[in-house]
Amino acid sequence: MYIQRQIAPLGVQLSRLARGLPTGGDLDYVDSVTLIRALEGRVAM
C-alpha cells in the first residue's frame, strides 16, 4: 500500500498476483501452470 500511494501520482498501476505464489517465494521453483494462473488472475490494487 505504501508503494502504491507513492507512485499513484505517476500514473503507474499496480496489481497483485492472484494465488499460488507465496509472498517472498522464489519464482525459480514455481511450475509454469501455477505461474500462468497467478498472472491471469491478478487483481488491481
Backbone atoms as SQL, in Angstrom:
CREATE TABLE atoms (id INTEGER PRIMARY KEY, chain TEXT, resi INTEGER, resn TEXT, atom TEXT, x REAL, y REAL, z REAL);
INSERT INTO atoms VALUES
  (1, 'A', 1, 'MET', 'N', 0.819, -1.189, 0.000),
  (2, 'A', 1, 'MET', 'CA', 0.000, 0.000, 0.000),
  (3, 'A', 1, 'MET', 'C', 0.865, 1.256, 0.000),
  (4, 'A', 2, 'TYR', 'N', 1.983, 1.209, 0.726),
  (5, 'A', 2, 'TYR', 'CA', 2.873, 2.365, 0.773),
  (6, 'A', 2, 'TYR', 'C', 3.394, 2.694, -0.625),
  (7, 'A', 3, 'ILE', 'N', 3.877, 1.679, -1.324),
  (8, 'A', 3, 'ILE', 'CA', 4.415, 1.901, -2.665),
  (9, 'A', 3, 'ILE', 'C', 3.330, 2.393, -3.599),
  (10, 'A', 4, 'GLN', 'N', 2.138, 1.830, -3.478),
  (11, 'A', 4, 'GLN', 'CA', 1.019, 2.259, -4.317),
  (12, 'A', 4, 'GLN', 'C', 0.739, 3.750, -4.138),
  (13, 'A', 5, 'ARG', 'N', 0.724, 4.202, -2.909),
  (14, 'A', 5, 'ARG', 'CA', 0.471, 5.629, -2.643),
  (15, 'A', 5, 'ARG', 'C', 1.598, 6.505, -3.186),
  (16, 'A', 6, 'GLN', 'N', 2.807, 6.017, -3.136),
  (17, 'A', 6, 'GLN', 'CA', 3.944, 6.810, -3.589),
  (18, 'A', 6, 'GLN', 'C', 3.976, 6.970, -5.109),
  (19, 'A', 7, 'ILE', 'N', 3.571, 5.939, -5.845),
  (20, 'A', 7, 'ILE', 'CA', 3.655, 6.016, -7.303),
  (21, 'A', 7, 'ILE', 'C', 2.332, 6.374, -7.978),
  (22, 'A', 8, 'ALA', 'N', 1.265, 6.489, -7.224),
  (23, 'A', 8, 'ALA', 'CA', -0.040, 6.838, -7.804),
  (24, 'A', 8, 'ALA', 'C', 0.009, 8.127, -8.618),
  (25, 'A', 9, 'PRO', 'N', 0.692, 9.184, -8.156),
  (26, 'A', 9, 'PRO', 'CA', 0.741, 10.408, -8.959),
  (27, 'A', 9, 'PRO', 'C', 1.446, 10.228, -10.304),
  (28, 'A', 10, 'LEU', 'N', 2.223, 9.182, -10.453),
  (29, 'A', 10, 'LEU', 'CA', 2.939, 8.932, -11.704),
  (30, 'A', 10, 'LEU', 'C', 2.085, 8.200, -12.724),
  (31, 'A', 11, 'GLY', 'N', 0.896, 7.760, -12.326),
  (32, 'A', 11, 'GLY', 'CA', 0.006, 7.054, -13.232),
  (33, 'A', 11, 'GLY', 'C', 0.359, 5.585, -13.423),
  (34, 'A', 12, 'VAL', 'N', 1.173, 5.035, -12.534),
  (35, 'A', 12, 'VAL', 'CA', 1.554, 3.629, -12.617),
  (36, 'A', 12, 'VAL', 'C', 0.518, 2.796, -11.878),
  (37, 'A', 13, 'GLN', 'N', 0.051, 1.735, -12.527),
  (38, 'A', 13, 'GLN', 'CA', -0.952, 0.872, -11.901),
  (39, 'A', 13, 'GLN', 'C', -0.276, -0.383, -11.367),
  (40, 'A', 14, 'LEU', 'N', -0.582, -0.736, -10.142),
  (41, 'A', 14, 'LEU', 'CA', -0.052, -1.941, -9.522),
  (42, 'A', 14, 'LEU', 'C', -1.106, -3.032, -9.530),
  (43, 'A', 15, 'SER', 'N', -0.638, -4.265, -9.530),
  (44, 'A', 15, 'SER', 'CA', -1.542, -5.398, -9.353),
  (45, 'A', 15, 'SER', 'C', -0.827, -6.419, -8.487),
  (46, 'A', 16, 'ARG', 'N', -1.618, -7.287, -7.879),
  (47, 'A', 16, 'ARG', 'CA', -1.018, -8.355, -7.080),
  (48, 'A', 16, 'ARG', 'C', -1.379, -9.678, -7.714),
  (49, 'A', 17, 'LEU', 'N', -0.528, -10.663, -7.517),
  (50, 'A', 17, 'LEU', 'CA', -0.783, -11.973, -8.092),
  (51, 'A', 17, 'LEU', 'C', -1.974, -12.614, -7.401),
  (52, 'A', 18, 'ALA', 'N', -2.735, -13.368, -8.142),
  (53, 'A', 18, 'ALA', 'CA', -3.995, -13.902, -7.648),
  (54, 'A', 18, 'ALA', 'C', -3.827, -14.956, -6.567),
  (55, 'A', 19, 'ARG', 'N', -3.080, -16.004, -6.839),
  (56, 'A', 19, 'ARG', 'CA', -2.960, -17.097, -5.885),
  (57, 'A', 19, 'ARG', 'C', -1.848, -18.024, -6.342),
  (58, 'A', 20, 'GLY', 'N', -1.458, -18.898, -5.447),
  (59, 'A', 20, 'GLY', 'CA', -0.498, -19.924, -5.791),
  (60, 'A', 20, 'GLY', 'C', 0.950, -19.561, -5.565),
  (61, 'A', 21, 'LEU', 'N', 1.233, -18.290, -5.378),
  (62, 'A', 21, 'LEU', 'CA', 2.607, -17.862, -5.155),
  (63, 'A', 21, 'LEU', 'C', 2.718, -17.231, -3.775),
  (64, 'A', 22, 'PRO', 'N', 3.518, -17.789, -2.917),
  (65, 'A', 22, 'PRO', 'CA', 3.659, -17.213, -1.588),
  (66, 'A', 22, 'PRO', 'C', 4.443, -15.904, -1.629),
  (67, 'A', 23, 'THR', 'N', 4.143, -15.019, -0.722),
  (68, 'A', 23, 'THR', 'CA', 4.891, -13.769, -0.621),
  (69, 'A', 23, 'THR', 'C', 6.337, -14.086, -0.322),
  (70, 'A', 24, 'GLY', 'N', 7.226, -13.516, -1.110),
  (71, 'A', 24, 'GLY', 'CA', 8.652, -13.758, -0.912),
  (72, 'A', 24, 'GLY', 'C', 9.129, -15.062, -1.502),
  (73, 'A', 25, 'GLY', 'N', 8.252, -15.773, -2.210),
  (74, 'A', 25, 'GLY', 'CA', 8.630, -17.052, -2.811),
  (75, 'A', 25, 'GLY', 'C', 9.574, -16.848, -3.984),
  (76, 'A', 26, 'ASP', 'N', 10.363, -17.848, -4.288),
  (77, 'A', 26, 'ASP', 'CA', 11.327, -17.786, -5.374),
  (78, 'A', 26, 'ASP', 'C', 10.687, -18.314, -6.654),
  (79, 'A', 27, 'LEU', 'N', 10.636, -17.493, -7.698),
  (80, 'A', 27, 'LEU', 'CA', 9.988, -17.889, -8.947),
  (81, 'A', 27, 'LEU', 'C', 10.714, -19.023, -9.654),
  (82, 'A', 28, 'ASP', 'N', 11.960, -19.288, -9.296),
  (83, 'A', 28, 'ASP', 'CA', 12.706, -20.385, -9.910),
  (84, 'A', 28, 'ASP', 'C', 12.092, -21.744, -9.591),
  (85, 'A', 29, 'TYR', 'N', 11.323, -21.832, -8.516),
  (86, 'A', 29, 'TYR', 'CA', 10.779, -23.107, -8.078),
  (87, 'A', 29, 'TYR', 'C', 9.282, -23.251, -8.339),
  (88, 'A', 30, 'VAL', 'N', 8.705, -22.333, -9.128),
  (89, 'A', 30, 'VAL', 'CA', 7.273, -22.362, -9.411),
  (90, 'A', 30, 'VAL', 'C', 7.052, -23.034, -10.763),
  (91, 'A', 31, 'ASP', 'N', 6.092, -23.953, -10.829),
  (92, 'A', 31, 'ASP', 'CA', 5.809, -24.596, -12.113),
  (93, 'A', 31, 'ASP', 'C', 5.056, -23.626, -13.021),
  (94, 'A', 32, 'SER', 'N', 5.095, -23.887, -14.316),
  (95, 'A', 32, 'SER', 'CA', 4.533, -22.955, -15.298),
  (96, 'A', 32, 'SER', 'C', 3.023, -22.783, -15.154),
  (97, 'A', 33, 'VAL', 'N', 2.294, -23.831, -14.811),
  (98, 'A', 33, 'VAL', 'CA', 0.832, -23.731, -14.670),
  (99, 'A', 33, 'VAL', 'C', 0.469, -22.790, -13.527),
  (100, 'A', 34, 'THR', 'N', 1.145, -22.926, -12.395),
  (101, 'A', 34, 'THR', 'CA', 0.885, -22.061, -11.246),
  (102, 'A', 34, 'THR', 'C', 1.207, -20.618, -11.587),
  (103, 'A', 35, 'LEU', 'N', 2.306, -20.386, -12.262),
  (104, 'A', 35, 'LEU', 'CA', 2.707, -19.025, -12.634),
  (105, 'A', 35, 'LEU', 'C', 1.699, -18.407, -13.596),
  (106, 'A', 36, 'ILE', 'N', 1.268, -19.150, -14.587),
  (107, 'A', 36, 'ILE', 'CA', 0.288, -18.638, -15.561),
  (108, 'A', 36, 'ILE', 'C', -1.024, -18.286, -14.869),
  (109, 'A', 37, 'ARG', 'N', -1.506, -19.151, -13.991),
  (110, 'A', 37, 'ARG', 'CA', -2.765, -18.873, -13.276),
  (111, 'A', 37, 'ARG', 'C', -2.637, -17.651, -12.373),
  (112, 'A', 38, 'ALA', 'N', -1.498, -17.499, -11.732),
  (113, 'A', 38, 'ALA', 'CA', -1.296, -16.355, -10.854),
  (114, 'A', 38, 'ALA', 'C', -1.281, -15.050, -11.649),
  (115, 'A', 39, 'LEU', 'N', -0.690, -15.070, -12.828),
  (116, 'A', 39, 'LEU', 'CA', -0.642, -13.856, -13.658),
  (117, 'A', 39, 'LEU', 'C', -1.997, -13.553, -14.275),
  (118, 'A', 40, 'GLU', 'N', -2.699, -14.576, -14.728),
  (119, 'A', 40, 'GLU', 'CA', -4.019, -14.361, -15.335),
  (120, 'A', 40, 'GLU', 'C', -5.044, -13.856, -14.343),
  (121, 'A', 41, 'GLY', 'N', -4.930, -14.237, -13.094),
  (122, 'A', 41, 'GLY', 'CA', -5.918, -13.864, -12.093),
  (123, 'A', 41, 'GLY', 'C', -5.515, -12.689, -11.223),
  (124, 'A', 42, 'ARG', 'N', -4.492, -11.938, -11.654),
  (125, 'A', 42, 'ARG', 'CA', -4.046, -10.835, -10.809),
  (126, 'A', 42, 'ARG', 'C', -5.138, -9.785, -10.660),
  (127, 'A', 43, 'VAL', 'N', -5.070, -9.055, -9.570),
  (128, 'A', 43, 'VAL', 'CA', -6.110, -8.106, -9.182),
  (129, 'A', 43, 'VAL', 'C', -5.505, -6.712, -9.023),
  (130, 'A', 44, 'ALA', 'N', -6.151, -5.701, -9.586),
  (131, 'A', 44, 'ALA', 'CA', -5.689, -4.320, -9.420),
  (132, 'A', 44, 'ALA', 'C', -5.795, -3.926, -7.955),
  (133, 'A', 45, 'MET', 'N', -4.843, -3.157, -7.494),
  (134, 'A', 45, 'MET', 'CA', -4.829, -2.725, -6.094),
  (135, 'A', 45, 'MET', 'C', -5.420, -1.356, -5.949);
